[in-house]
Amino acid sequence: MTTVDGRVARAERTRAAIVDAHLALINEGDLKPSGEKIADRAGVSLRTLWTNFKNMETLFAASGERVLAQVDAAFKPVSPTLPLPKRIDAFCRQRASMLQLIGPTAKAAHMLEPLSPQLHRNRLVHVERLRDEISVLFADELSKAGSGREQLTHALIAATMWPAWSMLRDGLDLSVDKARAVMTRTVAALLAS
């Protein structure tokens, strides 16, 4: 029994080391690290990497779960009872913080997603989580939108997801504070209409 438990614990540590290595390389700017680089960083053989993860898709799934755990640990729900301007400000501050947290992995995923069904599934999880947050936080405003509710929800999601943040930060070269101010203005304008 102890041998089996020891093996299971060792296998979990190995898998965690591989995921850590994968995410560390991405966070250092290697947006498409090779299996060799990941194995080397994790301190395991290439064979061990592919024994634990049958392909990059399964590694993307495990890394995606780790990123979601980091997001969950950093997330602090905004009270839907706050006045609208305070809700918008708190929501946009949190979104900016979350997007900065996932920045390198989001950039890597965005680049590889057209070739990866798993990265596409990972993104859809982020979209659904944001949809849920928006539907609770801005429930009153969405209900007042009537038949435009779905369109308003989509606009809020699009304005506060990684591609929009990347345009503000990378495309327009804005600081975090300036990018957040643009996001805040956009969300406020959407909710005002």
Residue frames as a rotation matrix with the C-alpha (Angstrom) as fourth column:
MET 1
0.570 0.822 0.000 0.00
0.822 -0.570 0.000 0.00
0.000 0.000 -1.000 0.00
THR 2
0.485 -0.446 -0.752 2.78
0.120 -0.818 0.563 2.47
-0.866 -0.363 -0.343 0.89
THR 3
-0.591 -0.733 0.335 4.62
0.414 0.081 0.907 1.64
-0.692 0.675 0.256 -2.34
VAL 4
-0.152 0.630 0.762 1.52
0.968 -0.060 0.242 2.36
0.198 0.775 -0.601 -4.42
ASP 5
0.805 0.457 -0.378 0.85
0.550 -0.813 0.189 5.57
-0.221 -0.360 -0.906 -2.48
GLY 6
0.087 -0.882 -0.464 4.50
0.155 -0.448 0.880 6.57
-0.984 -0.148 0.097 -2.91
ARG 7
-0.645 -0.292 0.706 4.33
0.694 0.164 0.702 5.93
-0.321 0.942 0.097 -6.65
VAL 8
0.317 0.852 0.416 1.12
0.922 -0.380 0.076 7.92
0.222 0.360 -0.906 -6.96
ALA 9
0.751 -0.080 -0.655 2.64
0.293 -0.849 0.439 10.83
-0.592 -0.522 -0.615 -5.00
ARG 10
-0.329 -0.943 -0.055 5.81
0.256 -0.145 0.956 10.69
-0.909 0.300 0.289 -7.11
ALA 11
-0.436 0.249 0.865 3.76
0.900 0.112 0.422 10.64
0.008 0.962 -0.273 -10.33
GLU 12
0.683 0.730 -0.020 1.74
0.729 -0.681 0.068 13.66
0.036 -0.061 -0.997 -9.13
ARG 13
0.418 -0.622 -0.662 4.96
0.124 -0.683 0.720 15.53
-0.900 -0.384 -0.208 -8.28
THR 14
-0.596 -0.650 0.471 6.37
0.520 0.135 0.844 14.70
-0.612 0.748 0.257 -11.72
ARG 15
-0.015 0.689 0.724 3.21
0.971 -0.163 0.175 15.91
0.238 0.706 -0.667 -13.48
ALA 16
0.835 0.313 -0.453 3.20
0.462 -0.845 0.268 19.08
-0.299 -0.433 -0.850 -11.37
ALA 17
-0.021 -0.930 -0.366 6.88
0.197 -0.363 0.911 19.71
-0.980 -0.053 0.191 -12.19
ILE 18
-0.589 -0.149 0.794 6.14
0.784 0.134 0.607 19.34
-0.197 0.980 0.037 -15.91
VAL 19
0.456 0.814 0.361 3.20
0.841 -0.527 0.125 21.76
0.292 0.246 -0.924 -15.74
ASP 20
0.667 -0.294 -0.685 5.32
0.294 -0.741 0.604 24.19
-0.685 -0.604 -0.408 -13.67
ALA 21
-0.419 -0.902 0.104 8.09
0.402 -0.082 0.912 23.98
-0.814 0.424 0.397 -16.28
HIS 22
-0.273 0.407 0.872 5.65
0.952 -0.013 0.305 24.52
0.136 0.913 -0.384 -19.15
LEU 23
0.758 0.651 0.036 4.12
0.631 -0.747 0.209 27.61
0.163 -0.136 -0.977 -17.53
ALA 24
0.412 -0.691 -0.595 7.50
0.285 -0.522 0.804 28.98
-0.866 -0.500 -0.019 -16.40
LEU 25
-0.571 -0.645 0.508 8.87
0.664 0.001 0.748 28.83
-0.483 0.764 0.428 -19.94
ILE 26
0.074 0.686 0.724 5.78
0.895 -0.366 0.255 30.60
0.440 0.629 -0.641 -21.29
ASN 27
0.865 0.284 -0.414 5.99
0.470 -0.746 0.472 33.25
-0.175 -0.603 -0.779 -18.56
GLU 28
0.044 -0.934 -0.354 9.62
0.289 -0.327 0.900 33.83
-0.956 -0.142 0.255 -19.55
GLY 29
0.064 0.062 -0.996 8.58
-0.700 -0.708 -0.089 34.54
-0.711 0.703 -0.002 -23.14
ASP 30
-0.946 -0.298 -0.124 8.90
-0.302 0.680 0.668 31.14
-0.115 0.670 -0.734 -24.85
LEU 31
-0.227 0.974 -0.028 5.33
-0.895 -0.220 -0.387 31.02
-0.383 -0.063 0.921 -26.13
LYS 32
0.767 0.425 -0.481 5.76
-0.588 0.765 -0.261 27.63
0.257 0.483 0.837 -27.81
PRO 33
-0.069 -0.871 0.486 8.22
-0.938 0.223 0.266 25.65
-0.340 -0.437 -0.832 -25.70
SER 34
-0.043 -0.042 -0.998 9.27
-0.648 0.761 -0.004 22.31
0.760 0.647 -0.060 -27.14
GLY 35
0.898 0.344 -0.274 8.88
-0.086 0.747 0.659 19.02
0.431 -0.569 0.701 -25.32
GLU 36
0.175 -0.929 -0.327 12.66
0.708 0.350 -0.614 18.92
0.685 -0.124 0.718 -24.93
LYS 37
-0.530 -0.366 0.765 12.76
-0.135 -0.854 -0.502 22.34
0.837 -0.369 0.403 -23.23
ILE 38
0.383 0.761 0.523 9.86
-0.721 -0.107 0.684 21.47
0.577 -0.640 0.508 -20.95
ALA 39
0.838 -0.107 -0.534 11.41
0.288 0.920 0.267 18.14
0.463 -0.378 0.802 -19.93
ASP 40
-0.181 -0.983 0.021 14.80
0.588 -0.126 -0.799 19.78
0.788 -0.132 0.601 -19.35
ARG 41
-0.390 0.096 0.916 13.26
-0.497 -0.859 -0.121 22.54
0.775 -0.503 0.383 -17.19
ALA 42
0.637 0.729 0.250 11.23
-0.637 0.315 0.703 19.97
0.434 -0.607 0.666 -15.23
GLY 43
-0.269 -0.830 0.490 14.33
-0.953 0.304 -0.008 17.84
-0.142 -0.469 -0.872 -14.66
VAL 44
0.290 0.397 0.871 12.80
-0.204 0.915 -0.349 14.79
-0.935 -0.077 0.346 -16.33
SER 45
-0.776 -0.511 0.371 13.53
0.205 0.352 0.913 12.82
-0.597 0.784 -0.169 -19.47
LEU 46
-0.648 0.540 -0.537 11.57
-0.761 -0.425 0.491 13.42
0.037 0.727 0.686 -22.64
ARG 47
-0.624 0.399 -0.672 10.22
0.099 0.893 0.438 9.89
0.775 0.207 -0.597 -22.26
THR 48
-0.708 0.354 -0.611 8.92
0.679 0.102 -0.727 10.75
-0.195 -0.930 -0.312 -18.76
LEU 49
-0.751 0.449 -0.484 7.22
-0.430 -0.889 -0.157 13.85
-0.501 0.090 0.861 -20.15
TRP 50
-0.434 0.590 -0.681 5.38
-0.800 0.095 0.592 11.84
0.414 0.802 0.431 -22.79
THR 51
-0.723 0.248 -0.645 4.61
0.416 0.901 -0.120 9.03
0.551 -0.355 -0.755 -20.34
ASN 52
-0.685 0.428 -0.590 2.80
0.506 -0.303 -0.808 11.55
-0.524 -0.851 -0.009 -18.12
PHE 53
0.088 0.680 -0.728 1.21
-0.402 -0.644 -0.651 13.52
-0.911 0.350 0.217 -20.96
LYS 54
0.197 -0.010 0.980 0.38
0.594 0.796 -0.111 11.62
-0.780 0.605 0.163 -24.12
ASN 55
-0.083 -0.235 0.969 0.65
0.925 -0.379 -0.013 14.78
0.370 0.895 0.249 -26.25
MET 56
-0.930 -0.307 0.202 0.67
0.239 -0.922 -0.303 18.58
0.279 -0.234 0.931 -26.05
GLU 57
-0.178 0.945 0.274 -3.13
-0.222 -0.310 0.925 18.66
0.959 0.104 0.265 -25.88
THR 58
0.526 0.366 -0.768 -3.12
0.591 0.492 0.639 16.80
0.612 -0.790 0.043 -22.55
LEU 59
-0.471 -0.729 -0.496 -0.38
0.882 -0.377 -0.284 19.12
0.020 -0.571 0.821 -21.28
PHE 60
-0.773 0.275 0.572 -2.45
-0.050 -0.925 0.377 22.14
0.633 0.262 0.728 -22.41
ALA 61
0.308 0.933 -0.187 -5.39
0.114 0.159 0.981 20.74
0.944 -0.324 -0.058 -20.42
ALA 62
0.316 -0.251 -0.915 -3.31
0.927 0.285 0.242 20.36
0.200 -0.925 0.323 -17.24
SER 63
-0.774 -0.633 -0.029 -1.69
0.630 -0.764 -0.139 23.77
0.066 -0.125 0.990 -17.68
GLY 64
-0.447 0.709 0.545 -5.11
-0.065 -0.634 0.771 25.31
0.892 0.309 0.329 -18.31
GLU 65
0.533 0.617 -0.579 -6.39
0.504 0.319 0.803 23.83
0.680 -0.720 -0.141 -15.05
ARG 66
-0.162 -0.688 -0.708 -3.40
0.985 -0.154 -0.076 25.31
-0.057 -0.710 0.702 -13.22
VAL 67
-0.882 -0.127 0.454 -4.04
0.235 -0.953 0.191 28.77
0.408 0.275 0.870 -14.69
LEU 68
0.064 0.981 0.185 -7.71
0.000 -0.186 0.983 28.53
0.998 -0.063 -0.012 -13.66
ALA 69
0.426 0.020 -0.904 -6.60
0.849 0.337 0.407 27.63
0.313 -0.941 0.126 -10.12
GLN 70
-0.665 -0.711 -0.230 -4.36
0.746 -0.648 -0.154 30.72
-0.039 -0.274 0.961 -10.07
VAL 71
-0.643 0.521 0.561 -7.24
-0.061 -0.765 0.641 32.88
0.763 0.378 0.524 -11.29
ASP 72
0.389 0.834 -0.391 -9.57
0.333 0.268 0.904 31.37
0.859 -0.482 -0.174 -8.68
ALA 73
0.041 -0.463 -0.885 -7.04
0.997 0.074 0.008 32.08
0.062 -0.883 0.465 -5.92
ALA 74
-0.882 -0.467 -0.058 -6.74
0.467 -0.884 0.009 35.72
-0.055 -0.019 0.998 -6.98
PHE 75
-0.457 0.780 0.427 -10.46
0.254 -0.346 0.903 36.32
0.853 0.521 -0.040 -7.66
LYS 76
-0.840 0.322 -0.437 -12.47
0.382 -0.221 -0.897 38.40
-0.386 -0.920 0.063 -5.21
PRO 77
-0.214 0.835 0.508 -16.14
0.947 0.049 0.318 38.79
0.241 0.549 -0.801 -6.17
VAL 78
-0.961 0.032 0.275 -17.42
-0.048 -0.997 -0.053 42.34
0.273 -0.065 0.960 -6.57
SER 79
-0.627 0.768 -0.130 -20.64
0.397 0.171 -0.902 43.02
-0.671 -0.617 -0.412 -4.68
PRO 80
-0.583 0.488 0.650 -23.63
0.697 -0.112 0.709 43.43
0.418 0.866 -0.275 -7.01
THR 81
0.422 0.773 -0.474 -25.17
0.906 -0.378 0.189 45.76
-0.033 -0.509 -0.860 -4.39
LEU 82
-0.455 -0.646 -0.613 -22.63
0.553 -0.744 0.374 48.53
-0.697 -0.169 0.696 -5.03
PRO 83
0.481 0.541 -0.690 -23.75
-0.215 -0.690 -0.691 51.55
-0.850 0.481 -0.216 -7.07
LEU 84
0.927 -0.009 0.376 -23.12
0.342 0.435 -0.833 51.05
-0.156 0.900 0.406 -10.79
PRO 85
0.683 -0.725 0.085 -20.03
-0.492 -0.543 -0.680 53.31
0.539 0.423 -0.728 -11.08
LYS 86
0.088 -0.655 0.750 -18.35
-0.947 0.179 0.268 51.47
-0.310 -0.734 -0.605 -8.17
ARG 87
0.570 0.174 0.803 -19.27
-0.027 0.981 -0.193 48.08
-0.821 0.088 0.564 -9.64
ILE 88
0.969 -0.224 0.101 -17.82
0.105 0.004 -0.994 49.06
0.222 0.975 0.028 -13.00
ASP 89
0.410 -0.865 0.289 -14.63
-0.821 -0.488 -0.296 50.38
0.397 -0.116 -0.910 -11.40
ALA 90
0.086 -0.362 0.928 -14.15
-0.760 0.578 0.296 47.31
-0.644 -0.731 -0.225 -9.18
PHE 91
0.781 0.268 0.564 -14.97
0.122 0.820 -0.559 44.93
-0.612 0.506 0.608 -12.03
CYS 92
0.895 -0.445 0.036 -12.49
-0.068 -0.216 -0.974 46.59
0.441 0.869 -0.224 -14.41
ARG 93
0.207 -0.836 0.509 -9.77
-0.975 -0.218 0.038 46.70
0.079 -0.504 -0.860 -11.74
GLN 94
0.221 -0.074 0.972 -10.25
-0.414 0.896 0.162 43.00
-0.883 -0.439 0.167 -11.15
ARG 95
0.939 0.139 0.315 -10.35
0.214 0.481 -0.850 42.20
-0.270 0.865 0.422 -14.89
ALA 96
0.660 -0.751 -0.006 -7.13
-0.563 -0.489 -0.667 44.15
0.498 0.444 -0.745 -15.45
SER 97
0.023 -0.645 0.764 -5.48
-0.945 0.236 0.227 42.28
-0.327 -0.727 -0.604 -12.60
MET 98
0.445 0.233 0.865 -6.68
-0.092 0.972 -0.215 38.90
-0.891 0.016 0.454 -13.90
LEU 99
0.994 -0.045 0.096 -5.64
0.100 0.092 -0.991 39.65
0.036 0.995 0.096 -17.47
GLN 100
0.361 -0.922 0.140 -2.18
-0.866 -0.387 -0.318 40.71
0.347 -0.007 -0.938 -16.31
LEU 101
0.093 -0.274 0.957 -1.95
-0.711 0.655 0.256 37.49
-0.697 -0.704 -0.134 -14.30
ILE 102
0.433 0.167 0.886 -2.76
0.291 0.904 -0.312 35.26
-0.853 0.393 0.344 -17.27
GLY 103
0.567 -0.112 -0.816 -1.07
-0.597 -0.739 -0.313 37.51
-0.568 0.665 -0.486 -19.86
PRO 104
-0.452 -0.826 -0.335 1.77
-0.834 0.259 0.487 35.28
-0.316 0.500 -0.806 -21.08
THR 105
-0.742 0.203 0.639 -0.33
0.201 0.977 -0.077 32.11
-0.640 0.072 -0.765 -21.10
ALA 106
0.389 0.915 -0.106 -3.19
0.208 -0.200 -0.957 33.92
-0.897 0.351 -0.268 -22.83
LYS 107
0.274 -0.380 -0.884 -0.78
-0.836 -0.548 -0.023 35.23
-0.476 0.745 -0.468 -25.47
ALA 108
-0.794 -0.601 0.093 0.64
-0.506 0.737 0.448 31.74
-0.338 0.309 -0.889 -26.05
ALA 109
-0.424 0.714 0.557 -2.83
0.412 0.700 -0.584 30.18
-0.806 -0.018 -0.591 -26.16
HIS 110
0.484 0.621 -0.617 -4.13
-0.221 -0.595 -0.772 32.85
-0.847 0.510 -0.151 -28.57
MET 111
-0.148 -0.667 -0.730 -1.24
-0.936 -0.144 0.322 32.08
-0.320 0.731 -0.603 -30.93
LEU 112
-0.934 -0.356 -0.014 -1.72
-0.348 0.905 0.246 28.29
-0.075 0.234 -0.969 -30.85
GLU 113
-0.361 0.870 0.335 -5.51
-0.315 0.224 -0.922 28.03
-0.878 -0.439 0.193 -30.45
PRO 114
0.254 0.521 -0.815 -6.28
-0.947 -0.036 -0.318 27.69
-0.195 0.853 0.484 -34.18
LEU 115
-0.203 -0.429 -0.880 -4.36
-0.614 0.756 -0.227 24.40
0.763 0.494 -0.417 -34.10
SER 116
-0.943 -0.262 -0.205 -5.48
0.009 0.595 -0.804 23.16
0.333 -0.760 -0.558 -30.68
PRO 117
-0.004 0.993 -0.115 -8.96
0.137 0.114 0.984 21.98
0.991 -0.012 -0.136 -29.74
GLN 118
0.089 0.008 -0.996 -7.88
0.962 0.260 0.088 21.91
0.260 -0.966 0.015 -26.08
LEU 119
-0.858 -0.417 -0.300 -6.77
0.480 -0.859 -0.179 25.54
-0.183 -0.297 0.937 -26.06
HIS 120
-0.623 0.730 0.280 -10.10
-0.195 -0.492 0.849 26.42
0.758 0.474 0.448 -27.63
ARG 121
0.262 0.716 -0.647 -11.91
0.524 0.458 0.718 24.53
0.811 -0.527 -0.255 -24.84
ASN 122
-0.369 -0.475 -0.799 -9.73
0.928 -0.233 -0.290 26.31
-0.049 -0.849 0.527 -22.25
ARG 123
-0.981 -0.007 0.196 -10.75
0.044 -0.982 0.183 29.69
0.191 0.188 0.963 -23.67
LEU 124
-0.218 0.976 -0.001 -14.43
-0.034 -0.007 0.999 28.76
0.975 0.218 0.034 -23.63
VAL 125
0.089 0.179 -0.980 -14.13
0.928 0.343 0.147 28.02
0.363 -0.922 -0.135 -19.90
HIS 126
-0.776 -0.427 -0.464 -12.78
0.566 -0.796 -0.216 31.56
-0.277 -0.430 0.859 -19.34
VAL 127
-0.807 0.535 0.252 -15.60
-0.180 -0.628 0.757 33.01
0.563 0.566 0.603 -21.48
GLU 128
0.068 0.897 -0.438 -18.29
0.353 0.389 0.851 31.14
0.933 -0.212 -0.290 -19.53
ARG 129
-0.168 -0.191 -0.967 -16.81
0.986 -0.034 -0.164 32.18
-0.001 -0.981 0.194 -16.19
LEU 130
-0.970 -0.197 -0.145 -16.79
0.193 -0.980 0.042 35.81
-0.150 0.013 0.989 -17.32
ARG 131
-0.501 0.860 0.090 -20.37
-0.082 -0.151 0.985 35.48
0.861 0.487 0.146 -18.65
ASP 132
0.147 0.546 -0.825 -21.47
0.787 0.441 0.432 34.16
0.600 -0.712 -0.365 -15.23
GLU 133
-0.520 -0.424 -0.741 -19.68
0.805 -0.534 -0.260 37.00
-0.286 -0.731 0.619 -13.42
ILE 134
-0.981 0.154 0.117 -21.22
-0.080 -0.873 0.480 39.66
0.176 0.462 0.869 -15.70
SER 135
-0.284 0.951 -0.122 -24.72
0.139 0.167 0.976 38.19
0.949 0.261 -0.180 -15.42
VAL 136
0.174 0.298 -0.939 -24.58
0.959 0.164 0.230 38.41
0.222 -0.941 -0.257 -11.62
LEU 137
-0.560 -0.549 -0.621 -22.71
0.714 -0.700 -0.026 41.70
-0.421 -0.458 0.783 -11.27
PHE 138
-0.922 0.205 -0.329 -24.73
-0.324 -0.874 0.363 43.60
-0.213 0.442 0.872 -13.87
ALA 139
-0.701 0.688 0.187 -28.05
0.693 0.720 -0.051 41.72
-0.170 0.094 -0.981 -13.52
ASP 140
0.070 0.770 -0.634 -30.14
0.427 -0.598 -0.678 44.90
-0.902 -0.223 -0.371 -13.16
GLU 141
-0.214 -0.236 -0.948 -28.61
-0.609 -0.726 0.319 46.59
-0.764 0.645 0.012 -16.19
LEU 142
-0.986 -0.160 -0.055 -28.89
-0.146 0.641 0.753 43.43
-0.086 0.750 -0.655 -18.30
SER 143
-0.439 0.892 0.108 -32.56
0.788 0.440 -0.432 42.98
-0.432 -0.105 -0.896 -17.38
LYS 144
0.185 0.485 -0.855 -33.24
0.031 -0.872 -0.488 46.59
-0.982 0.063 -0.176 -18.45
ALA 145
-0.691 -0.526 -0.496 -31.66
-0.477 -0.183 0.859 45.83
-0.543 0.830 -0.125 -21.84
GLY 146
0.346 0.938 0.022 -34.69
-0.626 0.248 -0.740 43.69
-0.699 0.242 0.673 -22.73
SER 147
0.961 0.099 0.257 -34.24
0.116 0.702 -0.703 42.06
-0.250 0.705 0.663 -26.11
GLY 148
0.608 -0.793 0.034 -30.73
-0.399 -0.343 -0.850 43.54
0.686 0.504 -0.525 -26.30
ARG 149
0.768 -0.259 0.586 -29.59
-0.552 0.196 0.810 41.59
-0.325 -0.946 0.007 -23.23
GLU 150
0.718 -0.498 0.486 -27.64
0.520 0.848 0.100 38.95
-0.462 0.181 0.868 -25.13
GLN 151
0.558 -0.504 0.659 -25.96
0.525 -0.401 -0.751 41.53
0.643 0.765 0.041 -27.36
LEU 152
0.635 -0.300 0.712 -24.99
-0.599 -0.773 0.208 43.64
0.488 -0.558 -0.671 -24.33
THR 153
0.791 -0.348 0.504 -23.59
-0.201 0.630 0.750 40.56
-0.578 -0.694 0.428 -22.57
HIS 154
0.632 -0.557 0.539 -21.53
0.772 0.514 -0.375 39.71
-0.068 0.653 0.755 -25.67
ALA 155
0.572 -0.405 0.714 -20.25
0.093 -0.832 -0.547 43.28
0.815 0.379 -0.438 -25.91
LEU 156
0.713 -0.287 0.639 -19.18
-0.700 -0.338 0.629 43.26
0.036 -0.896 -0.442 -22.23
ILE 157
0.737 -0.465 0.491 -17.42
0.253 0.863 0.438 39.93
-0.627 -0.199 0.753 -22.68
ALA 158
0.595 -0.509 0.622 -15.63
0.740 0.043 -0.672 41.08
0.314 0.860 0.402 -25.83
ALA 159
0.607 -0.314 0.730 -14.52
-0.208 -0.949 -0.235 44.34
0.767 -0.009 -0.642 -24.19
THR 160
0.494 -0.357 0.793 -13.06
-0.869 -0.176 0.462 42.61
-0.025 -0.917 -0.397 -21.14
MET 161
0.921 -0.221 0.319 -11.41
0.208 0.975 0.076 39.46
-0.328 -0.004 0.945 -22.52
TRP 162
0.154 -0.987 0.037 -7.77
0.481 0.108 0.870 38.89
-0.863 -0.116 0.492 -23.46
PRO 163
-0.074 -0.265 0.961 -7.92
0.995 -0.090 0.052 40.01
0.073 0.960 0.270 -27.14
ALA 164
0.736 0.377 0.562 -9.21
0.356 -0.922 0.153 43.48
0.576 0.087 -0.813 -26.17
TRP 165
0.877 -0.457 -0.151 -6.68
0.003 -0.309 0.951 43.73
-0.481 -0.834 -0.269 -23.31
SER 166
0.076 -0.877 0.475 -3.87
0.774 0.352 0.526 42.66
-0.628 0.328 0.706 -25.65
MET 167
0.247 0.073 0.966 -4.84
0.822 -0.544 -0.169 45.40
0.513 0.836 -0.194 -28.11
LEU 168
0.954 0.154 0.256 -4.75
0.006 -0.866 0.500 47.99
0.299 -0.476 -0.827 -25.34
ARG 169
0.708 -0.703 0.068 -1.47
-0.070 0.026 0.997 46.78
-0.703 -0.711 -0.031 -23.82
ASP 170
-0.123 -0.820 0.560 0.45
0.539 0.418 0.731 45.49
-0.833 0.391 0.390 -26.84
GLY 171
0.087 0.232 0.969 -1.24
0.991 -0.118 -0.061 47.09
0.100 0.966 -0.240 -29.84
LEU 172
0.719 0.264 0.642 -1.59
0.264 -0.959 0.098 50.58
0.642 0.099 -0.760 -28.36
ASP 173
-0.263 -0.934 -0.240 1.29
0.553 0.058 -0.831 50.22
0.791 -0.352 0.501 -25.89
LEU 174
0.322 0.463 0.826 -0.78
-0.432 -0.704 0.564 51.54
0.842 -0.539 -0.027 -22.98
SER 175
-0.800 -0.503 0.327 0.24
-0.487 0.224 -0.844 51.14
0.351 -0.835 -0.424 -19.35
VAL 176
-0.707 0.559 -0.433 -1.91
0.649 0.756 -0.083 48.93
0.281 -0.340 -0.898 -17.14
ASP 177
-0.507 0.516 -0.690 -3.57
0.414 -0.556 -0.720 52.00
-0.756 -0.651 0.068 -15.61
LYS 178
-0.586 0.274 -0.763 -4.33
-0.663 -0.703 0.257 53.59
-0.466 0.657 0.593 -18.99
ALA 179
-0.822 0.293 -0.489 -5.58
-0.168 0.695 0.699 50.30
0.545 0.656 -0.522 -20.43
ARG 180
-0.645 0.596 -0.478 -7.81
0.760 0.429 -0.489 49.81
-0.086 -0.678 -0.730 -17.40
ALA 181
-0.535 0.439 -0.722 -9.17
-0.074 -0.875 -0.478 53.37
-0.842 -0.203 0.500 -17.81
VAL 182
-0.694 0.281 -0.663 -10.10
-0.711 -0.122 0.692 52.59
0.114 0.952 0.285 -21.44
MET 183
-0.768 0.420 -0.484 -11.76
0.341 0.907 0.246 49.34
0.542 0.023 -0.840 -20.37
THR 184
-0.616 0.527 -0.585 -13.67
0.591 -0.182 -0.786 51.17
-0.521 -0.830 -0.200 -17.63
ARG 185
-0.577 0.377 -0.724 -14.86
-0.522 -0.853 -0.029 53.80
-0.628 0.361 0.689 -20.09
THR 186
-0.762 0.258 -0.594 -15.94
-0.459 0.432 0.776 51.13
0.457 0.864 -0.211 -22.56
VAL 187
-0.704 0.502 -0.503 -17.87
0.645 0.748 -0.157 49.11
0.297 -0.435 -0.850 -19.96
ALA 188
-0.576 0.487 -0.657 -19.50
0.288 -0.631 -0.720 52.28
-0.765 -0.604 0.224 -18.59
ALA 189
-0.643 0.315 -0.698 -20.55
-0.714 -0.577 0.397 53.35
-0.278 0.753 0.596 -22.10
LEU 190
-0.780 0.348 -0.520 -21.98
-0.060 0.785 0.616 49.92
0.623 0.512 -0.592 -22.85
LEU 191
-0.592 0.548 -0.591 -23.98
0.806 0.421 -0.417 49.85
0.020 -0.723 -0.690 -19.63
ALA 192
-0.656 0.338 -0.675 -25.17
-0.026 -0.903 -0.428 53.45
-0.755 -0.263 0.601 -20.07
SER 193
-0.687 0.434 -0.583 -26.71
-0.700 -0.181 0.691 52.65
0.194 0.882 0.428 -23.44
